[in-house]
Amino acid sequence: MNSVNHLKKLANSKMPFGKYKGRYLIDIPEYYYVWFRQKGFPKGKLGLQMQEIYEIKINGLEELLKNLRV
């Protein structure tokens, strides 16, 4: 998968559980990702996506993904 397709998929990924269930990962507040960063991200694909979103948010690049939504 090329990087553009990867970012499009990430931009359209939603949280499957918890308080933010059904929301786009990029729309979840940064503090939520900071908490997971301290406690440990889930294993698997979701955890990797959450780590990527964390990096995007701390670097102020949210609009990059929001502009890629379908």
N, C-alpha and C positions, 0 to 999 in steps of 0.2 A: 504494500500500500504506500502510495506516495504521501508526502507530508501535507499537501493540501487536502487530500481525502481524509487523512488522519485527523486533521484539525476540524473538518466538517463533521466528522463522526463525533468528535469530542464536543463540539458546539451544540450538537443535538442530543447528547446523552442526558438522561434524567436520573435522579436519585430513586432507587428502588425501595427504600425503607425509611422509617423514622419520621422525625418532625418535618423534614423537607421532602417527603415522598412525593414523587411526581413533578418536582421542580427541576428545571435545567440545572446541571451541576454548576455552571458559570454564574447562576443567579443566587446561589447559596452564599450567605455572608462569609467573609474572610475568616472571622473568628472561629467558625465551625471547622475550617481546615487547619487553623492554627492548633485547635484542641486535638484534632486527629494527629497532627504532626508530633505533638507531645506524647500522646497515648499510643500511637501506632495506627497506621492506615489498615483497612481490611486487606485480606489477601486476595489475589487474583486481579482480574481486569478492572473491577471497580476501584480497588485500591490504587492501581497504577494511574487510572484516570483522575482520581482525587489528588494524587501527588502532582500530576501535571497541572491541574486547576490551581492548586496551591501556589506553584511556581508562577503561573500566569498572573494570579492575583497579586502576589507580593511584588511583582515587577510592573504592575499597573497596565497590563495588556488585555483586560477583559473585553474591550471593544473589538479586538481582533476576532474573538470567537463570536460575540454577539452579532457581528456583521456576516457571519457565515451560516447562520441559522436558516433552515428551510422554511 
